[in-house]
Amino acid sequence: MNANLEHLVVLQAQDLELKRLRGELAEAPRRVAIAEAARGKAEFSLAAAKQALTKEEVLRRSQESDVADKRGKIARLRKQMDSATSATQINALEHEIKFSEESISKLEDEELASMERTERFETEKAVATDALEKTTAALEAERARAAEVTQRNNAAIKGIETERAALRAQIAATDAGERALSTYDRVSKAKGTGLSEAVDHKCSACQMMVRPQRWNDLTGREHDHEIFTCETCGRMLFWDPRRDAPGSWAAGERLATATHPKPLEPHA
């Protein structure tokens, strides 16, 4: 393989790894924010359930007080009936007693409905309490994960950037390398990657066929000094001769295994 192209393969692997690491760094605070929102929602639900329970307790105390007042009123009215001297007075007192009894019945029905609502709110409170515990634990885990990712990825990014800067300088040390690096940068900026592995007469990035002549040039030894591009997507093509060896190789595996560049060797 062309020496500059071999190093560009490593450079692209580094660039893709940097993109992944920076993506994780950007995703970490978003994950924390999502966990915070979930905890906030659970906290709000718990507060709402507690508030509803308090409201029902206040309502029932008021209902119980009203029932007690009306029962006391009925007792007084019955005593007044004992001293009533006319049918008109008795009828009026009986009417008031009946009205108070109907009011008590209505209040008791409302109290029963309040107790049913309280039971529902107690269930909601239990669910919200459980959700708050779980979301609090999840938030703590996300915060710990974010801190770990930040520390680990920043250290990895620093190391890769140092290697990458040295590699770019090494590639750009020759005119041919500088041209290849310029092409790589231009295509990478436009398409996300500047290189593509050629597999089975195809560009693995765009899946378009490579012309037979170009394929022969790409895989032949007499053109090691040249760099060929995909005529469809413009990416620089590389071919891994290990594919001629027994065993299977997945497209892009060369990029996945490219970690550290070896020194550039002058083309013979």
C-alpha positions in Angstrom: 0.0 0.0 0.0 1.1 3.6 -0.7 3.0 4.8 2.4 1.1 8.0 2.7 -2.2 6.1 2.3 -1.2 3.7 5.0 -0.7 6.6 7.4 -4.0 8.2 6.3 -5.7 5.0 7.2 -4.4 5.4 10.7 -5.2 9.1 10.7 -8.8 8.4 9.8 -9.0 5.8 12.5 -7.8 8.4 15.0 -10.3 11.0 13.6 -13.2 8.5 14.0 -12.1 7.7 17.5 -11.9 11.4 18.4 -15.4 11.9 17.0 -16.7 9.0 19.1 -15.0 10.2 22.3 -16.3 13.8 21.8 -19.7 12.4 21.0 -19.7 10.6 24.4 -18.5 13.8 26.1 -21.4 15.8 24.5 -23.9 13.0 25.3 -22.9 12.8 29.0 -24.5 16.1 30.1 -27.6 15.3 28.0 -28.0 12.0 29.8 -27.7 13.8 33.1 -30.2 16.4 32.1 -32.7 13.6 31.1 -32.1 11.9 34.4 -32.7 15.2 36.2 -35.9 15.8 34.3 -37.1 12.3 35.2 -36.3 12.9 38.9 -38.0 16.3 38.7 -41.1 14.7 37.3 -41.2 12.0 40.0 -40.7 14.7 42.6 -43.5 16.8 41.2 -45.8 13.7 41.2 -45.0 13.0 44.8 -45.6 16.6 45.9 -48.9 16.6 44.0 -50.0 13.3 45.7 -49.1 14.7 49.1 -50.9 17.9 48.4 -54.0 16.1 47.3 -53.9 13.9 50.4 -53.7 17.0 52.6 -56.6 18.6 50.8 -58.7 15.5 51.3 -57.8 15.4 55.0 -58.8 19.0 55.5 -62.0 18.4 53.6 -63.0 15.4 55.7 -62.3 17.2 58.9 -64.6 20.0 57.7 -67.3 17.4 56.7 -67.0 15.6 60.1 -67.3 19.0 61.8 -70.4 19.8 59.8 -72.0 16.4 60.5 -71.4 16.9 64.2 -72.9 20.4 64.1 -76.0 19.1 62.3 -76.4 16.2 64.7 -76.2 18.7 67.6 -78.8 20.9 65.8 -81.1 17.8 65.4 -80.8 17.1 69.1 -81.8 20.7 69.9 -84.7 20.6 67.5 -86.0 17.4 69.1 -85.9 19.0 72.5 -87.8 22.0 71.1 -90.4 19.6 69.7 -91.0 18.3 73.3 -92.1 21.8 74.4 -94.0 22.7 71.1 -97.6 23.7 71.7 -99.0 23.8 68.1 -99.0 21.7 65.0 -97.4 24.5 63.0 -94.4 24.6 65.3 -94.1 20.8 65.2 -94.3 20.7 61.4 -91.6 23.4 61.1 -89.3 21.6 63.5 -89.8 18.3 61.7 -89.0 20.0 58.4 -85.8 21.4 59.8 -84.9 18.0 61.3 -85.5 16.3 57.9 -83.4 18.9 56.1 -80.5 18.4 58.6 -80.7 14.6 58.2 -80.6 14.9 54.4 -77.6 17.2 54.8 -75.9 14.7 57.0 -76.6 11.9 54.5 -75.1 14.0 51.7 -72.1 14.9 53.8 -71.5 11.2 54.7 -71.7 10.3 51.0 -69.1 13.1 50.2 -66.9 11.8 53.1 -67.0 8.3 51.6 -66.0 9.7 48.2 -63.2 11.6 49.9 -62.0 8.4 51.5 -62.0 6.6 48.1 -60.0 9.5 46.6 -57.6 9.3 49.5 -57.0 5.6 48.8 -56.2 6.5 45.2 -53.9 9.3 46.2 -52.1 7.0 48.7 -51.5 4.6 45.8 -50.2 7.4 43.7 -48.0 8.6 46.5 -46.5 5.1 46.9 -45.8 4.9 43.2 -44.3 8.4 43.1 -42.2 7.6 46.1 -40.8 4.5 44.4 -40.3 6.4 41.2 -38.4 9.2 43.1 -36.1 6.6 44.7 -35.4 5.0 41.4 -34.9 8.2 39.5 -32.7 9.6 42.3 -30.5 6.5 42.0 -30.4 6.8 38.2 -29.4 10.4 38.4 -26.6 9.7 40.8 -25.4 6.9 38.5 -25.5 9.2 35.5 -23.6 11.9 37.3 -21.0 9.4 38.3 -20.9 8.0 34.7 -20.6 11.5 33.3 -17.7 12.3 35.6 -15.9 9.1 34.6 -16.5 9.6 30.9 -15.3 13.2 31.1 -12.1 12.2 32.9 -11.4 9.1 30.7 -12.3 10.7 27.3 -10.5 13.9 27.9 -7.3 12.0 28.7 -7.8 9.8 25.6 -8.5 12.8 23.4 -5.4 14.5 24.6 -3.3 11.4 23.8 -4.8 10.9 20.4 -4.5 14.5 19.5 -0.8 14.4 20.3 -0.3 11.3 18.1 -2.5 12.8 15.4 -0.6 16.1 15.2 2.7 14.2 14.9 1.3 11.9 12.2 -0.1 14.8 10.2 3.3 16.6 10.3 4.9 13.4 9.2 2.6 12.9 6.3 2.9 16.6 5.2 6.7 16.4 5.2 6.6 15.5 1.5 4.8 17.2 -1.4 2.9 14.0 -2.2 2.0 13.6 1.4 0.8 17.2 1.7 -1.4 16.8 -1.4 -2.8 13.5 -0.1 -3.5 15.1 3.3 -5.2 18.1 1.7 -7.5 15.7 -0.3 -8.2 13.8 2.8 -9.2 16.9 4.8 -11.4 18.2 2.0 -13.3 15.0 1.5 -13.6 14.3 5.2 -15.1 17.7 5.8 -17.7 17.1 3.1 -18.5 13.4 3.7 -17.4 12.6 7.2 -14.6 10.3 6.0 -11.8 10.7 3.5 -10.9 7.1 2.9 -12.8 4.0 2.0 -11.7 0.4 1.8 -12.2 -1.3 -1.6 -13.9 -4.7 -1.2 -15.1 -7.1 -3.9 -14.7 -4.4 -6.6 -16.8 -1.9 -4.6 -16.2 1.2 -2.6 -17.3 0.1 0.9 -18.5 3.7 1.7 -20.8 4.3 -1.2 -21.2 0.7 -2.4 -20.6 1.7 -6.1 -18.5 -0.5 -8.3 -14.9 0.2 -9.0 -13.9 0.0 -12.7 -11.9 -3.2 -13.5 -8.9 -1.2 -14.7 -8.9 0.9 -11.5 -9.3 -2.2 -9.4 -6.3 -3.7 -11.1 -4.3 -0.6 -10.5 -5.4 -0.4 -6.9 -4.5 -4.0 -6.1 -1.4 -4.2 -8.2 2.1 -3.7 -6.9 3.3 -1.4 -9.8 1.1 1.5 -8.6 2.1 1.7 -5.0 3.2 5.3 -5.5 -0.3 6.4 -6.6 -3.4 7.1 -4.6 -6.7 6.3 -6.3 -10.1 7.8 -5.5 -13.6 6.5 -5.9 -15.1 7.9 -9.0 -18.5 8.2 -7.4 -18.0 9.6 -3.9 -14.4 11.0 -4.2 -13.0 9.1 -1.2 -9.5 7.8 -1.5 -9.5 4.1 -1.9 -7.3 1.6 -0.1 -7.1 -2.2 -0.5 -6.0 -4.6 2.2 -3.8 -7.4 0.7 -4.6 -9.5 3.7 -7.9 -10.3 2.0 -6.0 -12.6 -0.2 -5.1 -14.7 2.8 -7.4 -17.4 4.2 -10.2 -16.1 6.5 -12.9 -13.5 6.3 -12.4 -9.8 6.7 -15.3 -7.3 7.2 -15.3 -4.0 5.3 -13.6 -1.4 7.4 -11.7 -3.8 9.6 -8.4 -2.3 8.6 -9.7 1.0 10.0 -10.9 -0.6 13.2 -7.4 -2.2 13.8 -5.4 0.9 12.8 -4.2 2.4 16.1 -0.6 3.5 15.9 1.2 4.5 12.6 4.5 2.9 11.6 7.2 5.2 10.3 7.0 6.4 6.8 9.3 4.6 4.4 10.5 6.2 1.2 9.0 4.7 -1.9 11.5 2.7 -3.9 
